[in-house]
Amino acid sequence: MKVAIANFGNPITASLDYEASWATHTKPPRIARPPLFEQPHDWGFHIYALGSYLMEKGLADEVEFWDFAESRSTSFHSTGILRVMFHNADDVQAYLDRYGYPGLYVNHGSDGQPILDMLENRTFRVHVPALRVGRDCDGNFGAECYLVDSEDFLDERSMVYIPVVNTRAISPAVEEKKWDFIYLAGCYSGKRHDLVLRAARESGLSGHLHPVDESQLAFVACVTHRCICGGCHVQSRRHVGVRCGRTADRRQREHPGRQAPRGVRRHGRARVGGRLRQRHAVCPRAP
């Protein structure tokens, strides 16, 4: 079975004969693919992992990743998944006319709605309506089943979707643990940190949720292992304060010698907390 997984951005407007272009196209030779848990844990791991898993289990013999880009191309990712970059929906249609329709199509995000409609009655479609816009705000439409990030949209054709984690590359060691987990993540519109916080509170786990901007990602990669093992406090240069599973009073009782972040000591916890909420509370908290 052929599987296509997509995470489309904005389409590109161009005057090009896509049918003629794909008619003379030849796919690159396949490459050896590493096992799932030996793959790099960079951007898109949770997207590529689905395709890698299907190939490892013998359920798919080829997997492609689709997106829009200025430069059209077909090239293999290190995971062994073929990355196909299109200009727009017309480009996708010409590609399908040349190489055929996939048996399974997994779409991430609302920008892929036109392609979902294009594949109706031709492919089994799975829609992951992250960052809902357009018709996705009204419910689950345009596919045979859905992976949703909120219980508000659960129905008989959907499941709650939890991305996988490369636990061999990021895993605890044998040192004494100070926290159950440390969660470093970017803050931007639609990022559902509230789901992680709620799950952690209900489970009784304790740990840090700390905002990290793009300039800190390399730093995070270096210290993540040490943080999980030794419970070290990570402080981003741009942000102050820590949101974590334990309450402030509980943290102070358990760690009486630990100082609050400098911004909190200077301006007060309530004032800094208000600033952080104004800066990062761009999506409504789940009830």
N, C-alpha and C positions, 0 to 999 in steps of 0.2 A: 504494500500500500504506500502511496505517496502522500506525505503530510506537508502542509504549508502552515507556517506560523507567522503572523504579521503584527507589527506595531507601527502603524503608519503615522507619519507627520503630515505636514502641509504638502499638497501636490504641487508639481512644477508645471508652469504653462510653457509649452514649446511647440513649434511647428515642425514636426518630424513624421516621416512615414514609418510608423512603428511596425506595421505588418512586413514591410520590405526589410527593415532592420533585423527583425527576429527570424525572417525566412533564411537568412544567410548565417545565422548565429550557430555556434557550437559550444556546448557546455564544457567547462574545464574538466580535466581528468580528476577522478575522485582521489582523496587522500586518506591515509590511515587515521582513524579517529581514536583518541584515548578513551579509557573507561570514564564513566560519569564523574566519579569522585577523584579523578586525577586531572580534571579540567580546571582552567584558571577561573577564580571566583571574581571576575570583573563584571562590568556592566552587562546585563542581559543573561547572567547565569541562570536565573530562575525561568527565563524564557527558553533558552537553548536546552536546558536540562530536560524539559518535557520531550523534545525531539530525540535527544540522546537516549533517554530511557526507553522510548518506543523502539528505537533501533536495537538496543541491547536485548530487549525482550523478543525481538523478531516480529514485532507487530508492524513495523515500517521498514521498507527497504531503501527509502530516500526521504530526506527531510529538507525543506527549504525555509529560509527566513526572508520575508518581504518587507520592504520599506520604500518610501519615496526619497529621492536624492537628486541633486543637480547633475551628478555624474552617473549615468546608467552603467551598470556592471553586473557581472556574475563571477563570484569568487568564493572559495571555500574558507569558512571560518576554521579555526584550529580545532573546533569540536567535531569537524566532519560534516557540518551543516552548510548547505549552499546558500550564500547570501545573494539575493537578487534585488537590485536597486532599480526602481522604476521612476518615471516622471509623474505619471498620473493614471487614472482609471483606464483610459484608452490604451495606454502602454500595457497595463495588466491584461486587458482583454486580448490584445494581439499576442502576448506571451502564451496565454491559455489556448488560443487558436493554434499556436505552433507546437506546444508541448503537452497539451491536454490538461484536464482538471484534476486537482488532488482529490483523494478519497476522504481526507479529513482536513478541515481548515479551522485554525484557532486564531481568533482576532483579539488583539489587545487594544482597548481604547475606542473612543467614539469616532475618531477620524477614519476608521475603517468601515464605517457604515455603508458607503457606496459599493465597496467590494463584497461585503456580506450580501447585499441585494443582487449583485452580479452572479453570485454562486448559488442562488436559490434554485432548488430542484435539481442541482447538479452535484453538490458536495454536501457532506454532513458538516454542519457549521457549529462551532463552539465560540461563544462571544464572552469576552472578559471586559465588561463595561466600566473600566477604571476611569476616574475623572469624568463622570457622567455629564454630557452636554446633549443638546438636541433631544431627540426622541428617547434617548436612554434615561433622561430625567423622569419620564413618565412610567417606566417599567422595563421589562425584558422583551425586546423585539429584534427580529432579523436573524434568528438562529434557531437551531433545534434544541440546544441546551446552553446553560450559562454558568459561569464561575463568578460569583458576586462577592463583594467585600463588606456587605452589610446585611444583617438579618431582615432589614426592611424589604429587601427584594427577593427573599427566598420564596420559591414556589416549587411545584412538582417537577419542574424541569431544570432546577438549578442546585448548586452546592456552594458552600462557603469556600473561598479559595485562599490557601495559605502558601506563599512561596517557599521553595525548598532552600536549604542552606548547605554549603559545602563544609560539612562538619570535620573533614580530615584536614582541611587547610586552616580552619579556625576552630580550635577545640581547647578545652581546659587541660592543664597539666596536673602534676601530683601535689603542688603546693597547697597550703591551707587556703580555703576560699573565704573571702570577705563578703562577696555578694553572689547572689544566684545568677545574675546576668548583667552585662553592660551593653547598652544599645546606643550606637552612634549612628545618627541619621541626618540627612539634609532636611531642611524645613522649607516647603514650598506649597503652593496652592494644591489642595486635594490630597496631600499626604496624610493618611489616616493613622497618625500616632495614637489617637485616642483608643483605637481598637487594641493596640498592644498594651497600653496602660490599663485598660479595663480588664483584659485577660490576666495580666500580672497581679492586679489587686485581688481578683477573685480566686487566683490560685494560691495566694499567700507568699509568692516569690518576692524577693527584694532585689533592687538593682538600680543602675543609673539609666536614665534616658537623656542623652546629651546632644544638642544640635551641633552639627559640623558643616562648615561651608566647603566649597570645592577645593579651596587652597589647602585644606587640612587633610584631604583624602590620602595623600602619600604618608603623612604623619600618622594617620589612623592605621594604615596598613602595618606600620612598624611597631606600634604600641598595643594593638588590639590583643595579641597573645599575652603580653605582660599584664594588661589590665584585667583580663579574665582570670588569670592565675593569681595575681597578687592583689587584686582589688584596688589598683592605683586610681587616683582621681585624675580624669582627663579634663583639661580646661581649654576650650577653644579661644583663639585670640580675639575673635569678634563677638563672642557671646559670653554672658556671665550668668551664673546661677545654674542649678541642677534640678531637673525634674526626675523624681525616682519613686520606686514602689513604696519606700518607707516615708513616713511623715517626717517633717523637720524635727519635731520633738523627740521622736523615736531615734532618729539619727544622732541627735545631740546626746541622748542618754547613753547610747551604745558607743559613741566616739566623742567623749567629752573634750579631748584635746584637739579635735579637728576644727580648724577655723572655717568660717563660711567664705565663699569666694570674695575677692576684693571688692567687687561692685556691690555685693550685699552688705559688707562691713561698712562701706562708705555711705551708701544711700538708704540702707534699710531693706529688709526682705520684701515688704509689701510694695515699696516703690519699684524695686527692680522686677518683681513679679508682674506688676502692672505693665511695665515697659515690654517685657517679653511677651505677654499676652497680646498687646497691641501689635507687636512686630510679627508674631507667628500665628496668631489665631485667625487664619484666613479661610478656614472652612469650619462649618458648625460641628460641635461635639455631638457624638451619637448619644441618644438618650440612655 
